[in-house]
């Protein structure tokens, strides 16, 4: 496998991970948090989960861009 093919595989995996994470947030996390009775708890939970995903997303975006 040449370097170009390896770079393409890494790029596609990174993009799939990033898009999958965004889909998870918009289709699962946000609708679930809307069912919380307390808006404050929902916001705190969303921020905690979003911060964890943000670190991973930043890393994957760097890999995809490289």
PDB file with SEQRES, HELIX, SHEET and CRYST1 records, atoms N, CA, C and O in Angstrom:
SEQRES   1 A   66  UNK UNK UNK UNK UNK UNK UNK UNK UNK UNK UNK UNK UNK          
SEQRES   2 A   66  UNK UNK UNK UNK UNK UNK UNK UNK UNK UNK UNK UNK UNK          
SEQRES   3 A   66  UNK UNK UNK UNK UNK UNK UNK UNK UNK UNK UNK UNK UNK          
SEQRES   4 A   66  UNK UNK UNK UNK UNK UNK UNK UNK UNK UNK UNK UNK UNK          
SEQRES   5 A   66  UNK UNK UNK UNK UNK UNK UNK UNK UNK UNK UNK UNK UNK          
SEQRES   6 A   66  UNK                                                          
HELIX    1 AA1 UNK A    3  UNK A   24  1                                  22    
HELIX    2 AA2 UNK A   25  UNK A   29  3                                   5    
HELIX    3 AA3 UNK A   30  UNK A   34  1                                   5    
HELIX    4 AA4 UNK A   39  UNK A   65  1                                  27    
CRYST1    1.000    1.000    1.000  90.00  90.00  90.00 P 1           1          
ATOM      1  N   UNK A   1       0.854  -1.169   0.000  1.00  0.00           N  
ATOM      2  CA  UNK A   1       0.000   0.000   0.000  1.00  0.00           C  
ATOM      3  C   UNK A   1       0.902   1.235   0.000  1.00  0.00           C  
ATOM      4  O   UNK A   1       1.803   1.353   0.831  1.00  0.00           O  
ATOM      5  N   UNK A   2       0.657   2.139  -0.922  1.00  0.00           N  
ATOM      6  CA  UNK A   2       1.496   3.333  -0.984  1.00  0.00           C  
ATOM      7  C   UNK A   2       1.019   4.381   0.028  1.00  0.00           C  
ATOM      8  O   UNK A   2      -0.027   4.217   0.657  1.00  0.00           O  
ATOM      9  N   UNK A   3       1.790   5.449   0.175  1.00  0.00           N  
ATOM     10  CA  UNK A   3       1.496   6.473   1.176  1.00  0.00           C  
ATOM     11  C   UNK A   3       0.182   7.187   0.895  1.00  0.00           C  
ATOM     12  O   UNK A   3      -0.538   7.544   1.828  1.00  0.00           O  
ATOM     13  N   UNK A   4      -0.142   7.401  -0.377  1.00  0.00           N  
ATOM     14  CA  UNK A   4      -1.376   8.096  -0.732  1.00  0.00           C  
ATOM     15  C   UNK A   4      -2.596   7.282  -0.308  1.00  0.00           C  
ATOM     16  O   UNK A   4      -3.557   7.839   0.222  1.00  0.00           O  
ATOM     17  N   UNK A   5      -2.565   5.987  -0.533  1.00  0.00           N  
ATOM     18  CA  UNK A   5      -3.685   5.131  -0.148  1.00  0.00           C  
ATOM     19  C   UNK A   5      -3.830   5.095   1.374  1.00  0.00           C  
ATOM     20  O   UNK A   5      -4.946   5.136   1.890  1.00  0.00           O  
ATOM     21  N   UNK A   6      -2.731   5.020   2.079  1.00  0.00           N  
ATOM     22  CA  UNK A   6      -2.775   5.021   3.544  1.00  0.00           C  
ATOM     23  C   UNK A   6      -3.334   6.351   4.059  1.00  0.00           C  
ATOM     24  O   UNK A   6      -4.146   6.370   4.984  1.00  0.00           O  
ATOM     25  N   UNK A   7      -2.902   7.442   3.466  1.00  0.00           N  
ATOM     26  CA  UNK A   7      -3.413   8.752   3.869  1.00  0.00           C  
ATOM     27  C   UNK A   7      -4.912   8.851   3.611  1.00  0.00           C  
ATOM     28  O   UNK A   7      -5.643   9.423   4.419  1.00  0.00           O  
ATOM     29  N   UNK A   8      -5.365   8.310   2.515  1.00  0.00           N  
ATOM     30  CA  UNK A   8      -6.796   8.342   2.193  1.00  0.00           C  
ATOM     31  C   UNK A   8      -7.591   7.511   3.198  1.00  0.00           C  
ATOM     32  O   UNK A   8      -8.661   7.932   3.638  1.00  0.00           O  
ATOM     33  N   UNK A   9      -7.083   6.343   3.563  1.00  0.00           N  
ATOM     34  CA  UNK A   9      -7.761   5.487   4.551  1.00  0.00           C  
ATOM     35  C   UNK A   9      -7.857   6.212   5.892  1.00  0.00           C  
ATOM     36  O   UNK A   9      -8.919   6.222   6.515  1.00  0.00           O  
ATOM     37  N   UNK A  10      -6.767   6.810   6.336  1.00  0.00           N  
ATOM     38  CA  UNK A  10      -6.774   7.539   7.611  1.00  0.00           C  
ATOM     39  C   UNK A  10      -7.741   8.716   7.544  1.00  0.00           C  
ATOM     40  O   UNK A  10      -8.470   8.976   8.502  1.00  0.00           O  
ATOM     41  N   UNK A  11      -7.752   9.426   6.425  1.00  0.00           N  
ATOM     42  CA  UNK A  11      -8.656  10.559   6.246  1.00  0.00           C  
ATOM     43  C   UNK A  11     -10.116  10.115   6.325  1.00  0.00           C  
ATOM     44  O   UNK A  11     -10.915  10.742   7.022  1.00  0.00           O  
ATOM     45  N   UNK A  12     -10.465   9.056   5.628  1.00  0.00           N  
ATOM     46  CA  UNK A  12     -11.848   8.572   5.616  1.00  0.00           C  
ATOM     47  C   UNK A  12     -12.271   8.113   7.014  1.00  0.00           C  
ATOM     48  O   UNK A  12     -13.386   8.402   7.447  1.00  0.00           O  
ATOM     49  N   UNK A  13     -11.406   7.414   7.705  1.00  0.00           N  
ATOM     50  CA  UNK A  13     -11.742   6.964   9.069  1.00  0.00           C  
ATOM     51  C   UNK A  13     -11.955   8.168   9.980  1.00  0.00           C  
ATOM     52  O   UNK A  13     -12.888   8.175  10.783  1.00  0.00           O  
ATOM     53  N   UNK A  14     -11.115   9.173   9.870  1.00  0.00           N  
ATOM     54  CA  UNK A  14     -11.253  10.370  10.698  1.00  0.00           C  
ATOM     55  C   UNK A  14     -12.567  11.092  10.405  1.00  0.00           C  
ATOM     56  O   UNK A  14     -13.259  11.523  11.327  1.00  0.00           O  
ATOM     57  N   UNK A  15     -12.906  11.222   9.139  1.00  0.00           N  
ATOM     58  CA  UNK A  15     -14.151  11.902   8.767  1.00  0.00           C  
ATOM     59  C   UNK A  15     -15.361  11.101   9.243  1.00  0.00           C  
ATOM     60  O   UNK A  15     -16.332  11.684   9.726  1.00  0.00           O  
ATOM     61  N   UNK A  16     -15.318   9.803   9.118  1.00  0.00           N  
ATOM     62  CA  UNK A  16     -16.420   8.957   9.584  1.00  0.00           C  
ATOM     63  C   UNK A  16     -16.602   9.114  11.087  1.00  0.00           C  
ATOM     64  O   UNK A  16     -17.732   9.215  11.565  1.00  0.00           O  
ATOM     65  N   UNK A  17     -15.515   9.136  11.829  1.00  0.00           N  
ATOM     66  CA  UNK A  17     -15.597   9.308  13.272  1.00  0.00           C  
ATOM     67  C   UNK A  17     -16.212  10.657  13.621  1.00  0.00           C  
ATOM     68  O   UNK A  17     -17.076  10.734  14.494  1.00  0.00           O  
ATOM     69  N   UNK A  18     -15.774  11.725  12.946  1.00  0.00           N  
ATOM     70  CA  UNK A  18     -16.275  13.065  13.234  1.00  0.00           C  
ATOM     71  C   UNK A  18     -17.751  13.186  12.876  1.00  0.00           C  
ATOM     72  O   UNK A  18     -18.544  13.673  13.682  1.00  0.00           O  
ATOM     73  N   UNK A  19     -18.128  12.749  11.676  1.00  0.00           N  
ATOM     74  CA  UNK A  19     -19.530  12.827  11.250  1.00  0.00           C  
ATOM     75  C   UNK A  19     -20.403  11.946  12.143  1.00  0.00           C  
ATOM     76  O   UNK A  19     -21.519  12.334  12.490  1.00  0.00           O  
ATOM     77  N   UNK A  20     -19.913  10.776  12.514  1.00  0.00           N  
ATOM     78  CA  UNK A  20     -20.668   9.898  13.406  1.00  0.00           C  
ATOM     79  C   UNK A  20     -20.903  10.537  14.763  1.00  0.00           C  
ATOM     80  O   UNK A  20     -21.985  10.404  15.335  1.00  0.00           O  
ATOM     81  N   UNK A  21     -19.908  11.223  15.274  1.00  0.00           N  
ATOM     82  CA  UNK A  21     -20.065  11.931  16.544  1.00  0.00           C  
ATOM     83  C   UNK A  21     -21.074  13.052  16.448  1.00  0.00           C  
ATOM     84  O   UNK A  21     -21.886  13.244  17.354  1.00  0.00           O  
ATOM     85  N   UNK A  22     -21.028  13.790  15.362  1.00  0.00           N  
ATOM     86  CA  UNK A  22     -22.001  14.866  15.173  1.00  0.00           C  
ATOM     87  C   UNK A  22     -23.413  14.306  15.039  1.00  0.00           C  
ATOM     88  O   UNK A  22     -24.363  14.885  15.567  1.00  0.00           O  
ATOM     89  N   UNK A  23     -23.555  13.194  14.341  1.00  0.00           N  
ATOM     90  CA  UNK A  23     -24.864  12.559  14.205  1.00  0.00           C  
ATOM     91  C   UNK A  23     -25.367  12.071  15.558  1.00  0.00           C  
ATOM     92  O   UNK A  23     -26.555  12.192  15.857  1.00  0.00           O  
ATOM     93  N   UNK A  24     -24.490  11.532  16.364  1.00  0.00           N  
ATOM     94  CA  UNK A  24     -24.865  11.068  17.706  1.00  0.00           C  
ATOM     95  C   UNK A  24     -25.385  12.222  18.551  1.00  0.00           C  
ATOM     96  O   UNK A  24     -26.401  12.093  19.234  1.00  0.00           O  
ATOM     97  N   UNK A  25     -24.688  13.344  18.502  1.00  0.00           N  
ATOM     98  CA  UNK A  25     -25.093  14.497  19.301  1.00  0.00           C  
ATOM     99  C   UNK A  25     -26.459  15.008  18.849  1.00  0.00           C  
ATOM    100  O   UNK A  25     -27.322  15.282  19.684  1.00  0.00           O  
ATOM    101  N   UNK A  26     -26.665  15.138  17.544  1.00  0.00           N  
ATOM    102  CA  UNK A  26     -27.908  15.740  17.051  1.00  0.00           C  
ATOM    103  C   UNK A  26     -29.099  14.796  17.064  1.00  0.00           C  
ATOM    104  O   UNK A  26     -30.237  15.252  17.181  1.00  0.00           O  
ATOM    105  N   UNK A  27     -28.872  13.499  16.948  1.00  0.00           N  
ATOM    106  CA  UNK A  27     -30.007  12.577  16.894  1.00  0.00           C  
ATOM    107  C   UNK A  27     -30.299  11.864  18.197  1.00  0.00           C  
ATOM    108  O   UNK A  27     -31.410  11.369  18.390  1.00  0.00           O  
ATOM    109  N   UNK A  28     -29.320  11.798  19.104  1.00  0.00           N  
ATOM    110  CA  UNK A  28     -29.523  11.071  20.362  1.00  0.00           C  
ATOM    111  C   UNK A  28     -29.407  11.998  21.566  1.00  0.00           C  
ATOM    112  O   UNK A  28     -30.313  12.062  22.397  1.00  0.00           O  
ATOM    113  N   UNK A  29     -28.304  12.707  21.658  1.00  0.00           N  
ATOM    114  CA  UNK A  29     -28.037  13.478  22.865  1.00  0.00           C  
ATOM    115  C   UNK A  29     -29.009  14.648  23.042  1.00  0.00           C  
ATOM    116  O   UNK A  29     -29.617  14.778  24.104  1.00  0.00           O  
ATOM    117  N   UNK A  30     -29.165  15.485  22.045  1.00  0.00           N  
ATOM    118  CA  UNK A  30     -30.029  16.661  22.180  1.00  0.00           C  
ATOM    119  C   UNK A  30     -31.484  16.264  22.419  1.00  0.00           C  
ATOM    120  O   UNK A  30     -32.106  16.836  23.314  1.00  0.00           O  
ATOM    121  N   UNK A  31     -32.069  15.318  21.672  1.00  0.00           N  
ATOM    122  CA  UNK A  31     -33.454  14.933  21.986  1.00  0.00           C  
ATOM    123  C   UNK A  31     -33.618  14.342  23.387  1.00  0.00           C  
ATOM    124  O   UNK A  31     -34.645  14.554  24.032  1.00  0.00           O  
ATOM    125  N   UNK A  32     -32.626  13.613  23.853  1.00  0.00           N  
ATOM    126  CA  UNK A  32     -32.703  13.041  25.204  1.00  0.00           C  
ATOM    127  C   UNK A  32     -32.661  14.146  26.255  1.00  0.00           C  
ATOM    128  O   UNK A  32     -33.406  14.103  27.234  1.00  0.00           O  
ATOM    129  N   UNK A  33     -31.803  15.120  26.057  1.00  0.00           N  
ATOM    130  CA  UNK A  33     -31.689  16.208  27.028  1.00  0.00           C  
ATOM    131  C   UNK A  33     -32.937  17.087  27.057  1.00  0.00           C  
ATOM    132  O   UNK A  33     -33.225  17.701  28.085  1.00  0.00           O  
ATOM    133  N   UNK A  34     -33.667  17.160  25.980  1.00  0.00           N  
ATOM    134  CA  UNK A  34     -34.904  17.948  25.962  1.00  0.00           C  
ATOM    135  C   UNK A  34     -35.968  17.354  26.877  1.00  0.00           C  
ATOM    136  O   UNK A  34     -36.891  18.058  27.287  1.00  0.00           O  
ATOM    137  N   UNK A  35     -35.853  16.076  27.200  1.00  0.00           N  
ATOM    138  CA  UNK A  35     -36.828  15.418  28.068  1.00  0.00           C  
ATOM    139  C   UNK A  35     -36.553  15.665  29.553  1.00  0.00           C  
ATOM    140  O   UNK A  35     -37.384  15.333  30.398  1.00  0.00           O  
ATOM    141  N   UNK A  36     -35.383  16.249  29.877  1.00  0.00           N  
ATOM    142  CA  UNK A  36     -35.067  16.555  31.270  1.00  0.00           C  
ATOM    143  C   UNK A  36     -36.042  17.595  31.803  1.00  0.00           C  
ATOM    144  O   UNK A  36     -36.377  18.554  31.108  1.00  0.00           O  
ATOM    145  N   UNK A  37     -36.487  17.407  33.018  1.00  0.00           N  
ATOM    146  CA  UNK A  37     -37.393  18.375  33.643  1.00  0.00           C  
ATOM    147  C   UNK A  37     -36.643  19.648  34.035  1.00  0.00           C  
ATOM    148  O   UNK A  37     -37.179  20.750  33.917  1.00  0.00           O  
ATOM    149  N   UNK A  38     -35.416  19.494  34.495  1.00  0.00           N  
ATOM    150  CA  UNK A  38     -34.620  20.641  34.914  1.00  0.00           C  
ATOM    151  C   UNK A  38     -33.695  21.056  33.778  1.00  0.00           C  
ATOM    152  O   UNK A  38     -32.840  20.283  33.346  1.00  0.00           O  
ATOM    153  N   UNK A  39     -33.871  22.257  33.308  1.00  0.00           N  
ATOM    154  CA  UNK A  39     -33.027  22.750  32.228  1.00  0.00           C  
ATOM    155  C   UNK A  39     -31.579  22.911  32.637  1.00  0.00           C  
ATOM    156  O   UNK A  39     -30.675  22.744  31.818  1.00  0.00           O  
ATOM    157  N   UNK A  40     -31.351  23.237  33.907  1.00  0.00           N  
ATOM    158  CA  UNK A  40     -29.988  23.430  34.397  1.00  0.00           C  
ATOM    159  C   UNK A  40     -29.215  22.117  34.344  1.00  0.00           C  
ATOM    160  O   UNK A  40     -28.066  22.088  33.903  1.00  0.00           O  
ATOM    161  N   UNK A  41     -29.848  21.020  34.795  1.00  0.00           N  
ATOM    162  CA  UNK A  41     -29.191  19.712  34.746  1.00  0.00           C  
ATOM    163  C   UNK A  41     -28.880  19.309  33.313  1.00  0.00           C  
ATOM    164  O   UNK A  41     -27.809  18.772  33.030  1.00  0.00           O  
ATOM    165  N   UNK A  42     -29.810  19.568  32.418  1.00  0.00           N  
ATOM    166  CA  UNK A  42     -29.609  19.204  31.018  1.00  0.00           C  
ATOM    167  C   UNK A  42     -28.440  19.970  30.420  1.00  0.00           C  
ATOM    168  O   UNK A  42     -27.636  19.404  29.679  1.00  0.00           O  
ATOM    169  N   UNK A  43     -28.345  21.243  30.735  1.00  0.00           N  
ATOM    170  CA  UNK A  43     -27.253  22.068  30.199  1.00  0.00           C  
ATOM    171  C   UNK A  43     -25.912  21.593  30.750  1.00  0.00           C  
ATOM    172  O   UNK A  43     -24.932  21.497  30.012  1.00  0.00           O  
ATOM    173  N   UNK A  44     -25.871  21.298  32.048  1.00  0.00           N  
ATOM    174  CA  UNK A  44     -24.622  20.819  32.651  1.00  0.00           C  
ATOM    175  C   UNK A  44     -24.178  19.489  32.039  1.00  0.00           C  
ATOM    176  O   UNK A  44     -22.998  19.297  31.744  1.00  0.00           O  
ATOM    177  N   UNK A  45     -25.128  18.577  31.851  1.00  0.00           N  
ATOM    178  CA  UNK A  45     -24.791  17.284  31.251  1.00  0.00           C  
ATOM    179  C   UNK A  45     -24.336  17.458  29.810  1.00  0.00           C  
ATOM    180  O   UNK A  45     -23.363  16.832  29.389  1.00  0.00           O  
ATOM    181  N   UNK A  46     -25.029  18.305  29.049  1.00  0.00           N  
ATOM    182  CA  UNK A  46     -24.644  18.541  27.659  1.00  0.00           C  
ATOM    183  C   UNK A  46     -23.234  19.113  27.582  1.00  0.00           C  
ATOM    184  O   UNK A  46     -22.434  18.674  26.757  1.00  0.00           O  
ATOM    185  N   UNK A  47     -22.922  20.087  28.431  1.00  0.00           N  
ATOM    186  CA  UNK A  47     -21.596  20.693  28.398  1.00  0.00           C  
ATOM    187  C   UNK A  47     -20.516  19.682  28.763  1.00  0.00           C  
ATOM    188  O   UNK A  47     -19.439  19.687  28.166  1.00  0.00           O  
ATOM    189  N   UNK A  48     -20.789  18.818  29.729  1.00  0.00           N  
ATOM    190  CA  UNK A  48     -19.807  17.807  30.115  1.00  0.00           C  
ATOM    191  C   UNK A  48     -19.549  16.827  28.968  1.00  0.00           C  
ATOM    192  O   UNK A  48     -18.399  16.504  28.672  1.00  0.00           O  
ATOM    193  N   UNK A  49     -20.611  16.360  28.330  1.00  0.00           N  
ATOM    194  CA  UNK A  49     -20.447  15.415  27.226  1.00  0.00           C  
ATOM    195  C   UNK A  49     -19.844  16.093  26.004  1.00  0.00           C  
ATOM    196  O   UNK A  49     -19.015  15.509  25.306  1.00  0.00           O  
ATOM    197  N   UNK A  50     -20.263  17.319  25.751  1.00  0.00           N  
ATOM    198  CA  UNK A  50     -19.753  18.040  24.588  1.00  0.00           C  
ATOM    199  C   UNK A  50     -18.262  18.307  24.728  1.00  0.00           C  
ATOM    200  O   UNK A  50     -17.529  18.245  23.741  1.00  0.00           O  
ATOM    201  N   UNK A  51     -17.804  18.604  25.939  1.00  0.00           N  
ATOM    202  CA  UNK A  51     -16.372  18.845  26.148  1.00  0.00           C  
ATOM    203  C   UNK A  51     -15.551  17.602  25.856  1.00  0.00           C  
ATOM    204  O   UNK A  51     -14.464  17.696  25.285  1.00  0.00           O  
ATOM    205  N   UNK A  52     -16.059  16.438  26.242  1.00  0.00           N  
ATOM    206  CA  UNK A  52     -15.340  15.191  25.947  1.00  0.00           C  
ATOM    207  C   UNK A  52     -15.293  14.947  24.444  1.00  0.00           C  
ATOM    208  O   UNK A  52     -14.252  14.578  23.902  1.00  0.00           O  
ATOM    209  N   UNK A  53     -16.421  15.153  23.773  1.00  0.00           N  
ATOM    210  CA  UNK A  53     -16.451  14.943  22.328  1.00  0.00           C  
ATOM    211  C   UNK A  53     -15.596  15.982  21.609  1.00  0.00           C  
ATOM    212  O   UNK A  53     -14.955  15.668  20.606  1.00  0.00           O  
ATOM    213  N   UNK A  54     -15.581  17.211  22.107  1.00  0.00           N  
ATOM    214  CA  UNK A  54     -14.834  18.281  21.445  1.00  0.00           C  
ATOM    215  C   UNK A  54     -13.349  17.958  21.378  1.00  0.00           C  
ATOM    216  O   UNK A  54     -12.704  18.214  20.361  1.00  0.00           O  
ATOM    217  N   UNK A  55     -12.800  17.399  22.451  1.00  0.00           N  
ATOM    218  CA  UNK A  55     -11.377  17.031  22.436  1.00  0.00           C  
ATOM    219  C   UNK A  55     -11.101  15.982  21.367  1.00  0.00           C  
ATOM    220  O   UNK A  55     -10.122  16.079  20.627  1.00  0.00           O  
ATOM    221  N   UNK A  56     -11.968  14.983  21.293  1.00  0.00           N  
ATOM    222  CA  UNK A  56     -11.784  13.935  20.288  1.00  0.00           C  
ATOM    223  C   UNK A  56     -11.971  14.505  18.888  1.00  0.00           C  
ATOM    224  O   UNK A  56     -11.213  14.172  17.977  1.00  0.00           O  
ATOM    225  N   UNK A  57     -12.970  15.359  18.709  1.00  0.00           N  
ATOM    226  CA  UNK A  57     -13.248  15.930  17.391  1.00  0.00           C  
ATOM    227  C   UNK A  57     -12.077  16.793  16.907  1.00  0.00           C  
ATOM    228  O   UNK A  57     -11.715  16.735  15.732  1.00  0.00           O  
ATOM    229  N   UNK A  58     -11.489  17.584  17.792  1.00  0.00           N  
ATOM    230  CA  UNK A  58     -10.346  18.404  17.405  1.00  0.00           C  
ATOM    231  C   UNK A  58      -9.180  17.538  16.926  1.00  0.00           C  
ATOM    232  O   UNK A  58      -8.530  17.854  15.930  1.00  0.00           O  
ATOM    233  N   UNK A  59      -8.928  16.457  17.637  1.00  0.00           N  
ATOM    234  CA  UNK A  59      -7.850  15.545  17.254  1.00  0.00           C  
ATOM    235  C   UNK A  59      -8.134  14.914  15.889  1.00  0.00           C  
ATOM    236  O   UNK A  59      -7.249  14.842  15.037  1.00  0.00           O  
ATOM    237  N   UNK A  60      -9.359  14.463  15.692  1.00  0.00           N  
ATOM    238  CA  UNK A  60      -9.716  13.804  14.436  1.00  0.00           C  
ATOM    239  C   UNK A  60      -9.699  14.791  13.275  1.00  0.00           C  
ATOM    240  O   UNK A  60      -9.306  14.426  12.167  1.00  0.00           O  
ATOM    241  N   UNK A  61     -10.115  16.030  13.505  1.00  0.00           N  
ATOM    242  CA  UNK A  61     -10.069  17.037  12.447  1.00  0.00           C  
ATOM    243  C   UNK A  61      -8.628  17.304  12.029  1.00  0.00           C  
ATOM    244  O   UNK A  61      -8.347  17.478  10.844  1.00  0.00           O  
ATOM    245  N   UNK A  62      -7.718  17.337  12.995  1.00  0.00           N  
ATOM    246  CA  UNK A  62      -6.299  17.510  12.661  1.00  0.00           C  
ATOM    247  C   UNK A  62      -5.797  16.348  11.805  1.00  0.00           C  
ATOM    248  O   UNK A  62      -5.059  16.547  10.841  1.00  0.00           O  
ATOM    249  N   UNK A  63      -6.207  15.136  12.171  1.00  0.00           N  
ATOM    250  CA  UNK A  63      -5.792  13.951  11.389  1.00  0.00           C  
ATOM    251  C   UNK A  63      -6.389  14.008   9.991  1.00  0.00           C  
ATOM    252  O   UNK A  63      -5.700  13.735   9.008  1.00  0.00           O  
ATOM    253  N   UNK A  64      -7.666  14.361   9.899  1.00  0.00           N  
ATOM    254  CA  UNK A  64      -8.316  14.434   8.583  1.00  0.00           C  
ATOM    255  C   UNK A  64      -7.678  15.501   7.711  1.00  0.00           C  
ATOM    256  O   UNK A  64      -7.527  15.313   6.504  1.00  0.00           O  
ATOM    257  N   UNK A  65      -7.305  16.618   8.316  1.00  0.00           N  
ATOM    258  CA  UNK A  65      -6.672  17.689   7.561  1.00  0.00           C  
ATOM    259  C   UNK A  65      -5.255  17.359   7.119  1.00  0.00           C  
ATOM    260  O   UNK A  65      -4.782  17.851   6.094  1.00  0.00           O  
ATOM    261  N   UNK A  66      -4.588  16.525   7.898  1.00  0.00           N  
ATOM    262  CA  UNK A  66      -3.206  16.183   7.566  1.00  0.00           C  
ATOM    263  C   UNK A  66      -3.199  15.251   6.372  1.00  0.00           C  
ATOM    264  O   UNK A  66      -2.132  14.835   5.920  1.00  0.00           O  
TER     265      UNK A  66                                                      
END                                                                             
